[in-house]
């Protein structure tokens, strides 16, 4: 539930799919984010990456993600 406000979406109107997430990514950051994701999975390492998203209102927001995949 805490992630929805960060991404500027509402749980009732946003279905969190890979396609929906990809559509929110800044076009210049998509390739690198997915490359780093695959690299983290393959190497079983913690994922850390900074990237931009485009909010529904058009505003650009920087995200720093640290997670285990």
PDB file of N, CA, C and O in Angstrom, chain B, residues numbered from 101:
ATOM      1  N   UNK B 101       0.802  -1.221   0.000  1.00  0.00           N
ATOM      2  CA  UNK B 101       0.000   0.000   0.000  1.00  0.00           C
ATOM      3  C   UNK B 101       0.839   1.277   0.000  1.00  0.00           C
ATOM      4  O   UNK B 101       0.405   2.298  -0.532  1.00  0.00           O
ATOM      5  N   UNK B 102       2.053   1.232   0.598  1.00  0.00           N
ATOM      6  CA  UNK B 102       2.873   2.437   0.664  1.00  0.00           C
ATOM      7  C   UNK B 102       3.433   2.836  -0.698  1.00  0.00           C
ATOM      8  O   UNK B 102       3.797   3.994  -0.905  1.00  0.00           O
ATOM      9  N   UNK B 103       3.504   1.898  -1.612  1.00  0.00           N
ATOM     10  CA  UNK B 103       4.113   2.171  -2.915  1.00  0.00           C
ATOM     11  C   UNK B 103       3.193   2.986  -3.827  1.00  0.00           C
ATOM     12  O   UNK B 103       3.677   3.786  -4.628  1.00  0.00           O
ATOM     13  N   UNK B 104       1.887   2.797  -3.720  1.00  0.00           N
ATOM     14  CA  UNK B 104       0.963   3.498  -4.609  1.00  0.00           C
ATOM     15  C   UNK B 104       1.149   5.018  -4.590  1.00  0.00           C
ATOM     16  O   UNK B 104       1.243   5.617  -5.661  1.00  0.00           O
ATOM     17  N   UNK B 105       1.205   5.671  -3.424  1.00  0.00           N
ATOM     18  CA  UNK B 105       1.414   7.126  -3.426  1.00  0.00           C
ATOM     19  C   UNK B 105       2.757   7.547  -4.031  1.00  0.00           C
ATOM     20  O   UNK B 105       2.848   8.590  -4.679  1.00  0.00           O
ATOM     21  N   UNK B 106       3.788   6.743  -3.821  1.00  0.00           N
ATOM     22  CA  UNK B 106       5.102   7.071  -4.389  1.00  0.00           C
ATOM     23  C   UNK B 106       5.007   7.139  -5.912  1.00  0.00           C
ATOM     24  O   UNK B 106       5.612   8.005  -6.545  1.00  0.00           O
ATOM     25  N   UNK B 107       4.246   6.220  -6.486  1.00  0.00           N
ATOM     26  CA  UNK B 107       4.104   6.161  -7.941  1.00  0.00           C
ATOM     27  C   UNK B 107       2.927   6.989  -8.456  1.00  0.00           C
ATOM     28  O   UNK B 107       2.670   7.029  -9.660  1.00  0.00           O
ATOM     29  N   UNK B 108       2.213   7.649  -7.541  1.00  0.00           N
ATOM     30  CA  UNK B 108       1.144   8.556  -7.931  1.00  0.00           C
ATOM     31  C   UNK B 108      -0.093   7.878  -8.479  1.00  0.00           C
ATOM     32  O   UNK B 108      -0.808   8.458  -9.297  1.00  0.00           O
ATOM     33  N   UNK B 109      -0.357   6.651  -8.038  1.00  0.00           N
ATOM     34  CA  UNK B 109      -1.523   5.914  -8.527  1.00  0.00           C
ATOM     35  C   UNK B 109      -2.377   5.455  -7.346  1.00  0.00           C
ATOM     36  O   UNK B 109      -1.922   5.439  -6.203  1.00  0.00           O
ATOM     37  N   UNK B 110      -3.610   5.087  -7.641  1.00  0.00           N
ATOM     38  CA  UNK B 110      -4.553   4.603  -6.634  1.00  0.00           C
ATOM     39  C   UNK B 110      -4.758   3.098  -6.799  1.00  0.00           C
ATOM     40  O   UNK B 110      -4.898   2.617  -7.924  1.00  0.00           O
ATOM     41  N   UNK B 111      -4.779   2.346  -5.690  1.00  0.00           N
ATOM     42  CA  UNK B 111      -4.973   0.899  -5.781  1.00  0.00           C
ATOM     43  C   UNK B 111      -6.246   0.499  -6.529  1.00  0.00           C
ATOM     44  O   UNK B 111      -6.266  -0.520  -7.219  1.00  0.00           O
ATOM     45  N   UNK B 112      -7.307   1.297  -6.394  1.00  0.00           N
ATOM     46  CA  UNK B 112      -8.578   0.957  -7.028  1.00  0.00           C
ATOM     47  C   UNK B 112      -8.543   1.097  -8.548  1.00  0.00           C
ATOM     48  O   UNK B 112      -9.340   0.475  -9.250  1.00  0.00           O
ATOM     49  N   UNK B 113      -7.615   1.919  -9.057  1.00  0.00           N
ATOM     50  CA  UNK B 113      -7.606   2.161 -10.504  1.00  0.00           C
ATOM     51  C   UNK B 113      -6.310   1.753 -11.200  1.00  0.00           C
ATOM     52  O   UNK B 113      -6.153   1.982 -12.400  1.00  0.00           O
ATOM     53  N   UNK B 114      -5.382   1.151 -10.457  1.00  0.00           N
ATOM     54  CA  UNK B 114      -4.114   0.754 -11.047  1.00  0.00           C
ATOM     55  C   UNK B 114      -3.850  -0.712 -10.752  1.00  0.00           C
ATOM     56  O   UNK B 114      -3.824  -1.128  -9.594  1.00  0.00           O
ATOM     57  N   UNK B 115      -3.655  -1.487 -11.804  1.00  0.00           N
ATOM     58  CA  UNK B 115      -3.314  -2.899 -11.654  1.00  0.00           C
ATOM     59  C   UNK B 115      -1.809  -3.031 -11.843  1.00  0.00           C
ATOM     60  O   UNK B 115      -1.298  -2.737 -12.924  1.00  0.00           O
ATOM     61  N   UNK B 116      -1.084  -3.472 -10.801  1.00  0.00           N
ATOM     62  CA  UNK B 116       0.379  -3.539 -10.880  1.00  0.00           C
ATOM     63  C   UNK B 116       0.863  -4.733 -11.714  1.00  0.00           C
ATOM     64  O   UNK B 116       1.075  -5.830 -11.195  1.00  0.00           O
ATOM     65  N   UNK B 117       1.026  -4.494 -12.988  1.00  0.00           N
ATOM     66  CA  UNK B 117       1.568  -5.504 -13.895  1.00  0.00           C
ATOM     67  C   UNK B 117       2.920  -5.022 -14.409  1.00  0.00           C
ATOM     68  O   UNK B 117       3.263  -3.848 -14.276  1.00  0.00           O
ATOM     69  N   UNK B 118       3.674  -5.932 -14.991  1.00  0.00           N
ATOM     70  CA  UNK B 118       4.956  -5.552 -15.586  1.00  0.00           C
ATOM     71  C   UNK B 118       4.739  -4.508 -16.675  1.00  0.00           C
ATOM     72  O   UNK B 118       5.509  -3.554 -16.786  1.00  0.00           O
ATOM     73  N   UNK B 119       3.693  -4.687 -17.477  1.00  0.00           N
ATOM     74  CA  UNK B 119       3.406  -3.750 -18.560  1.00  0.00           C
ATOM     75  C   UNK B 119       3.066  -2.365 -18.028  1.00  0.00           C
ATOM     76  O   UNK B 119       3.522  -1.357 -18.568  1.00  0.00           O
ATOM     77  N   UNK B 120       2.262  -2.317 -16.965  1.00  0.00           N
ATOM     78  CA  UNK B 120       1.876  -1.024 -16.384  1.00  0.00           C
ATOM     79  C   UNK B 120       3.093  -0.327 -15.774  1.00  0.00           C
ATOM     80  O   UNK B 120       3.260   0.884 -15.921  1.00  0.00           O
ATOM     81  N   UNK B 121       3.935  -1.092 -15.094  1.00  0.00           N
ATOM     82  CA  UNK B 121       5.150  -0.520 -14.520  1.00  0.00           C
ATOM     83  C   UNK B 121       6.072  -0.015 -15.620  1.00  0.00           C
ATOM     84  O   UNK B 121       6.609   1.089 -15.524  1.00  0.00           O
ATOM     85  N   UNK B 122       6.257  -0.805 -16.652  1.00  0.00           N
ATOM     86  CA  UNK B 122       7.123  -0.411 -17.761  1.00  0.00           C
ATOM     87  C   UNK B 122       6.631   0.879 -18.413  1.00  0.00           C
ATOM     88  O   UNK B 122       7.432   1.724 -18.811  1.00  0.00           O
ATOM     89  N   UNK B 123       5.323   1.025 -18.518  1.00  0.00           N
ATOM     90  CA  UNK B 123       4.748   2.239 -19.111  1.00  0.00           C
ATOM     91  C   UNK B 123       5.044   3.472 -18.264  1.00  0.00           C
ATOM     92  O   UNK B 123       5.103   4.581 -18.794  1.00  0.00           O
ATOM     93  N   UNK B 124       5.230   3.295 -16.963  1.00  0.00           N
ATOM     94  CA  UNK B 124       5.529   4.421 -16.073  1.00  0.00           C
ATOM     95  C   UNK B 124       6.994   4.827 -16.120  1.00  0.00           C
ATOM     96  O   UNK B 124       7.336   5.958 -15.774  1.00  0.00           O
ATOM     97  N   UNK B 125       7.863   3.912 -16.545  1.00  0.00           N
ATOM     98  CA  UNK B 125       9.293   4.206 -16.571  1.00  0.00           C
ATOM     99  C   UNK B 125       9.628   5.267 -17.608  1.00  0.00           C
ATOM    100  O   UNK B 125       9.049   5.295 -18.694  1.00  0.00           O
ATOM    101  N   UNK B 126      10.555   6.122 -17.268  1.00  0.00           N
ATOM    102  CA  UNK B 126      11.046   7.098 -18.232  1.00  0.00           C
ATOM    103  C   UNK B 126      11.682   6.311 -19.384  1.00  0.00           C
ATOM    104  O   UNK B 126      12.474   5.401 -19.137  1.00  0.00           O
ATOM    105  N   UNK B 127      11.352   6.641 -20.624  1.00  0.00           N
ATOM    106  CA  UNK B 127      11.885   5.876 -21.758  1.00  0.00           C
ATOM    107  C   UNK B 127      13.410   5.743 -21.765  1.00  0.00           C
ATOM    108  O   UNK B 127      13.935   4.720 -22.203  1.00  0.00           O
ATOM    109  N   UNK B 128      14.115   6.751 -21.292  1.00  0.00           N
ATOM    110  CA  UNK B 128      15.576   6.704 -21.289  1.00  0.00           C
ATOM    111  C   UNK B 128      16.134   5.758 -20.228  1.00  0.00           C
ATOM    112  O   UNK B 128      17.316   5.417 -20.267  1.00  0.00           O
ATOM    113  N   UNK B 129      15.299   5.330 -19.280  1.00  0.00           N
ATOM    114  CA  UNK B 129      15.761   4.483 -18.180  1.00  0.00           C
ATOM    115  C   UNK B 129      15.306   3.029 -18.283  1.00  0.00           C
ATOM    116  O   UNK B 129      15.778   2.182 -17.525  1.00  0.00           O
ATOM    117  N   UNK B 130      14.400   2.729 -19.206  1.00  0.00           N
ATOM    118  CA  UNK B 130      13.820   1.381 -19.284  1.00  0.00           C
ATOM    119  C   UNK B 130      14.860   0.290 -19.516  1.00  0.00           C
ATOM    120  O   UNK B 130      14.931  -0.672 -18.751  1.00  0.00           O
ATOM    121  N   UNK B 131      15.653   0.430 -20.550  1.00  0.00           N
ATOM    122  CA  UNK B 131      16.605  -0.625 -20.924  1.00  0.00           C
ATOM    123  C   UNK B 131      17.563  -0.946 -19.773  1.00  0.00           C
ATOM    124  O   UNK B 131      17.792  -2.114 -19.457  1.00  0.00           O
ATOM    125  N   UNK B 132      18.111   0.083 -19.158  1.00  0.00           N
ATOM    126  CA  UNK B 132      19.073  -0.118 -18.065  1.00  0.00           C
ATOM    127  C   UNK B 132      18.412  -0.770 -16.854  1.00  0.00           C
ATOM    128  O   UNK B 132      19.003  -1.650 -16.227  1.00  0.00           O
ATOM    129  N   UNK B 133      17.196  -0.351 -16.519  1.00  0.00           N
ATOM    130  CA  UNK B 133      16.513  -0.930 -15.374  1.00  0.00           C
ATOM    131  C   UNK B 133      16.274  -2.422 -15.583  1.00  0.00           C
ATOM    132  O   UNK B 133      16.525  -3.218 -14.678  1.00  0.00           O
ATOM    133  N   UNK B 134      15.796  -2.809 -16.755  1.00  0.00           N
ATOM    134  CA  UNK B 134      15.520  -4.231 -17.007  1.00  0.00           C
ATOM    135  C   UNK B 134      16.822  -5.034 -17.105  1.00  0.00           C
ATOM    136  O   UNK B 134      16.860  -6.199 -16.709  1.00  0.00           O
ATOM    137  N   UNK B 135      17.869  -4.429 -17.620  1.00  0.00           N
ATOM    138  CA  UNK B 135      19.162  -5.111 -17.674  1.00  0.00           C
ATOM    139  C   UNK B 135      19.670  -5.389 -16.258  1.00  0.00           C
ATOM    140  O   UNK B 135      20.127  -6.491 -15.957  1.00  0.00           O
ATOM    141  N   UNK B 136      19.585  -4.378 -15.399  1.00  0.00           N
ATOM    142  CA  UNK B 136      20.038  -4.542 -14.024  1.00  0.00           C
ATOM    143  C   UNK B 136      19.160  -5.533 -13.259  1.00  0.00           C
ATOM    144  O   UNK B 136      19.651  -6.266 -12.400  1.00  0.00           O
ATOM    145  N   UNK B 137      17.881  -5.553 -13.566  1.00  0.00           N
ATOM    146  CA  UNK B 137      16.977  -6.517 -12.941  1.00  0.00           C
ATOM    147  C   UNK B 137      17.395  -7.936 -13.297  1.00  0.00           C
ATOM    148  O   UNK B 137      17.533  -8.789 -12.420  1.00  0.00           O
ATOM    149  N   UNK B 138      17.595  -8.183 -14.584  1.00  0.00           N
ATOM    150  CA  UNK B 138      18.003  -9.516 -15.030  1.00  0.00           C
ATOM    151  C   UNK B 138      19.358  -9.912 -14.447  1.00  0.00           C
ATOM    152  O   UNK B 138      19.570 -11.067 -14.076  1.00  0.00           O
ATOM    153  N   UNK B 139      20.258  -8.959 -14.371  1.00  0.00           N
ATOM    154  CA  UNK B 139      21.578  -9.205 -13.791  1.00  0.00           C
ATOM    155  C   UNK B 139      21.467  -9.598 -12.311  1.00  0.00           C
ATOM    156  O   UNK B 139      22.147 -10.521 -11.862  1.00  0.00           O
ATOM    157  N   UNK B 140      20.623  -8.908 -11.568  1.00  0.00           N
ATOM    158  CA  UNK B 140      20.419  -9.217 -10.151  1.00  0.00           C
ATOM    159  C   UNK B 140      19.830 -10.613  -9.969  1.00  0.00           C
ATOM    160  O   UNK B 140      20.226 -11.347  -9.063  1.00  0.00           O
ATOM    161  N   UNK B 141      18.893 -10.972 -10.823  1.00  0.00           N
ATOM    162  CA  UNK B 141      18.285 -12.296 -10.755  1.00  0.00           C
ATOM    163  C   UNK B 141      19.328 -13.364 -11.064  1.00  0.00           C
ATOM    164  O   UNK B 141      19.452 -14.346 -10.333  1.00  0.00           O
ATOM    165  N   UNK B 142      20.066 -13.173 -12.131  1.00  0.00           N
ATOM    166  CA  UNK B 142      21.060 -14.166 -12.555  1.00  0.00           C
ATOM    167  C   UNK B 142      22.154 -14.360 -11.512  1.00  0.00           C
ATOM    168  O   UNK B 142      22.619 -15.478 -11.291  1.00  0.00           O
ATOM    169  N   UNK B 143      22.560 -13.275 -10.877  1.00  0.00           N
ATOM    170  CA  UNK B 143      23.653 -13.349  -9.911  1.00  0.00           C
ATOM    171  C   UNK B 143      23.170 -13.508  -8.469  1.00  0.00           C
ATOM    172  O   UNK B 143      23.971 -13.611  -7.539  1.00  0.00           O
ATOM    173  N   UNK B 144      21.852 -13.525  -8.303  1.00  0.00           N
ATOM    174  CA  UNK B 144      21.245 -13.647  -6.970  1.00  0.00           C
ATOM    175  C   UNK B 144      21.784 -12.591  -6.009  1.00  0.00           C
ATOM    176  O   UNK B 144      22.137 -12.886  -4.867  1.00  0.00           O
ATOM    177  N   UNK B 145      21.838 -11.373  -6.494  1.00  0.00           N
ATOM    178  CA  UNK B 145      22.336 -10.258  -5.704  1.00  0.00           C
ATOM    179  C   UNK B 145      21.213  -9.285  -5.387  1.00  0.00           C
ATOM    180  O   UNK B 145      20.152  -9.306  -6.011  1.00  0.00           O
ATOM    181  N   UNK B 146      21.467  -8.440  -4.414  1.00  0.00           N
ATOM    182  CA  UNK B 146      20.529  -7.370  -4.089  1.00  0.00           C
ATOM    183  C   UNK B 146      20.448  -6.422  -5.286  1.00  0.00           C
ATOM    184  O   UNK B 146      21.460  -6.093  -5.905  1.00  0.00           O
ATOM    185  N   UNK B 147      19.252  -6.000  -5.590  1.00  0.00           N
ATOM    186  CA  UNK B 147      19.016  -5.058  -6.683  1.00  0.00           C
ATOM    187  C   UNK B 147      19.057  -3.651  -6.111  1.00  0.00           C
ATOM    188  O   UNK B 147      18.322  -3.338  -5.174  1.00  0.00           O
ATOM    189  N   UNK B 148      19.909  -2.802  -6.667  1.00  0.00           N
ATOM    190  CA  UNK B 148      19.950  -1.385  -6.308  1.00  0.00           C
ATOM    191  C   UNK B 148      20.040  -0.588  -7.600  1.00  0.00           C
ATOM    192  O   UNK B 148      20.928  -0.806  -8.425  1.00  0.00           O
ATOM    193  N   UNK B 149      19.104   0.338  -7.759  1.00  0.00           N
ATOM    194  CA  UNK B 149      19.125   1.136  -8.980  1.00  0.00           C
ATOM    195  C   UNK B 149      18.301   2.404  -8.776  1.00  0.00           C
ATOM    196  O   UNK B 149      17.312   2.413  -8.043  1.00  0.00           O
ATOM    197  N   UNK B 150      18.728   3.459  -9.433  1.00  0.00           N
ATOM    198  CA  UNK B 150      18.010   4.727  -9.427  1.00  0.00           C
ATOM    199  C   UNK B 150      17.479   4.963 -10.831  1.00  0.00           C
ATOM    200  O   UNK B 150      18.208   4.813 -11.812  1.00  0.00           O
ATOM    201  N   UNK B 151      16.210   5.331 -10.926  1.00  0.00           N
ATOM    202  CA  UNK B 151      15.583   5.523 -12.232  1.00  0.00           C
ATOM    203  C   UNK B 151      14.452   6.543 -12.102  1.00  0.00           C
ATOM    204  O   UNK B 151      14.050   6.917 -11.000  1.00  0.00           O
ATOM    205  N   UNK B 152      13.961   6.971 -13.236  1.00  0.00           N
ATOM    206  CA  UNK B 152      12.868   7.948 -13.253  1.00  0.00           C
ATOM    207  C   UNK B 152      11.570   7.268 -13.662  1.00  0.00           C
ATOM    208  O   UNK B 152      11.552   6.331 -14.460  1.00  0.00           O
ATOM    209  N   UNK B 153      10.479   7.779 -13.083  1.00  0.00           N
ATOM    210  CA  UNK B 153       9.156   7.379 -13.519  1.00  0.00           C
ATOM    211  C   UNK B 153       8.413   8.639 -13.953  1.00  0.00           C
ATOM    212  O   UNK B 153       8.765   9.755 -13.571  1.00  0.00           O
ATOM    213  N   UNK B 154       7.397   8.434 -14.744  1.00  0.00           N
ATOM    214  CA  UNK B 154       6.539   9.547 -15.154  1.00  0.00           C
ATOM    215  C   UNK B 154       5.184   9.327 -14.488  1.00  0.00           C
ATOM    216  O   UNK B 154       4.495   8.346 -14.766  1.00  0.00           O
ATOM    217  N   UNK B 155       4.817  10.246 -13.614  1.00  0.00           N
ATOM    218  CA  UNK B 155       3.553  10.152 -12.888  1.00  0.00           C
ATOM    219  C   UNK B 155       2.384  10.413 -13.838  1.00  0.00           C
ATOM    220  O   UNK B 155       2.576  10.989 -14.908  1.00  0.00           O
ATOM    221  N   UNK B 156       1.187   9.998 -13.462  1.00  0.00           N
ATOM    222  CA  UNK B 156       0.018  10.215 -14.326  1.00  0.00           C
ATOM    223  C   UNK B 156      -0.199  11.676 -14.727  1.00  0.00           C
ATOM    224  O   UNK B 156      -0.751  11.954 -15.792  1.00  0.00           O
ATOM    225  N   UNK B 157       0.237  12.610 -13.873  1.00  0.00           N
ATOM    226  CA  UNK B 157       0.064  14.032 -14.206  1.00  0.00           C
ATOM    227  C   UNK B 157       1.203  14.576 -15.074  1.00  0.00           C
ATOM    228  O   UNK B 157       1.227  15.767 -15.386  1.00  0.00           O
ATOM    229  N   UNK B 158       2.156  13.704 -15.469  1.00  0.00           N
ATOM    230  CA  UNK B 158       3.261  14.108 -16.331  1.00  0.00           C
ATOM    231  C   UNK B 158       4.529  14.501 -15.593  1.00  0.00           C
ATOM    232  O   UNK B 158       5.575  14.681 -16.215  1.00  0.00           O
ATOM    233  N   UNK B 159       4.450  14.636 -14.279  1.00  0.00           N
ATOM    234  CA  UNK B 159       5.622  14.988 -13.483  1.00  0.00           C
ATOM    235  C   UNK B 159       6.614  13.819 -13.478  1.00  0.00           C
ATOM    236  O   UNK B 159       6.217  12.654 -13.460  1.00  0.00           O
ATOM    237  N   UNK B 160       7.905  14.150 -13.496  1.00  0.00           N
ATOM    238  CA  UNK B 160       8.952  13.125 -13.449  1.00  0.00           C
ATOM    239  C   UNK B 160       9.459  13.029 -12.015  1.00  0.00           C
ATOM    240  O   UNK B 160       9.716  14.041 -11.363  1.00  0.00           O
ATOM    241  N   UNK B 161       9.596  11.792 -11.538  1.00  0.00           N
ATOM    242  CA  UNK B 161      10.070  11.559 -10.173  1.00  0.00           C
ATOM    243  C   UNK B 161      11.203  10.537 -10.216  1.00  0.00           C
ATOM    244  O   UNK B 161      11.130   9.534 -10.926  1.00  0.00           O
ATOM    245  N   UNK B 162      12.257  10.816  -9.438  1.00  0.00           N
ATOM    246  CA  UNK B 162      13.370   9.873  -9.304  1.00  0.00           C
ATOM    247  C   UNK B 162      13.024   8.862  -8.220  1.00  0.00           C
ATOM    248  O   UNK B 162      12.479   9.217  -7.175  1.00  0.00           O
ATOM    249  N   UNK B 163      13.348   7.596  -8.483  1.00  0.00           N
ATOM    250  CA  UNK B 163      13.115   6.507  -7.547  1.00  0.00           C
ATOM    251  C   UNK B 163      14.445   5.810  -7.293  1.00  0.00           C
ATOM    252  O   UNK B 163      15.205   5.559  -8.228  1.00  0.00           O
ATOM    253  N   UNK B 164      14.729   5.497  -6.033  1.00  0.00           N
ATOM    254  CA  UNK B 164      15.855   4.629  -5.717  1.00  0.00           C
ATOM    255  C   UNK B 164      15.252   3.351  -5.162  1.00  0.00           C
ATOM    256  O   UNK B 164      14.533   3.377  -4.163  1.00  0.00           O
ATOM    257  N   UNK B 165      15.546   2.238  -5.809  1.00  0.00           N
ATOM    258  CA  UNK B 165      14.986   0.954  -5.432  1.00  0.00           C
ATOM    259  C   UNK B 165      16.093   0.034  -4.940  1.00  0.00           C
ATOM    260  O   UNK B 165      17.097  -0.180  -5.620  1.00  0.00           O
ATOM    261  N   UNK B 166      15.891  -0.496  -3.765  1.00  0.00           N
ATOM    262  CA  UNK B 166      16.797  -1.511  -3.228  1.00  0.00           C
ATOM    263  C   UNK B 166      15.935  -2.664  -2.797  1.00  0.00           C
ATOM    264  O   UNK B 166      15.099  -2.524  -1.905  1.00  0.00           O
ATOM    265  N   UNK B 167      16.132  -3.814  -3.429  1.00  0.00           N
ATOM    266  CA  UNK B 167      15.274  -4.944  -3.129  1.00  0.00           C
ATOM    267  C   UNK B 167      16.010  -6.258  -3.394  1.00  0.00           C
ATOM    268  O   UNK B 167      17.109  -6.283  -3.948  1.00  0.00           O
ATOM    269  N   UNK B 168      15.371  -7.328  -2.983  1.00  0.00           N
ATOM    270  CA  UNK B 168      15.870  -8.676  -3.247  1.00  0.00           C
ATOM    271  C   UNK B 168      14.953  -9.291  -4.285  1.00  0.00           C
ATOM    272  O   UNK B 168      13.731  -9.241  -4.151  1.00  0.00           O
ATOM    273  N   UNK B 169      15.535  -9.865  -5.310  1.00  0.00           N
ATOM    274  CA  UNK B 169      14.713 -10.516  -6.351  1.00  0.00           C
ATOM    275  C   UNK B 169      14.872 -12.013  -6.281  1.00  0.00           C
ATOM    276  O   UNK B 169      14.265 -12.736  -7.070  1.00  0.00           O
TER     277      UNK B 169
END
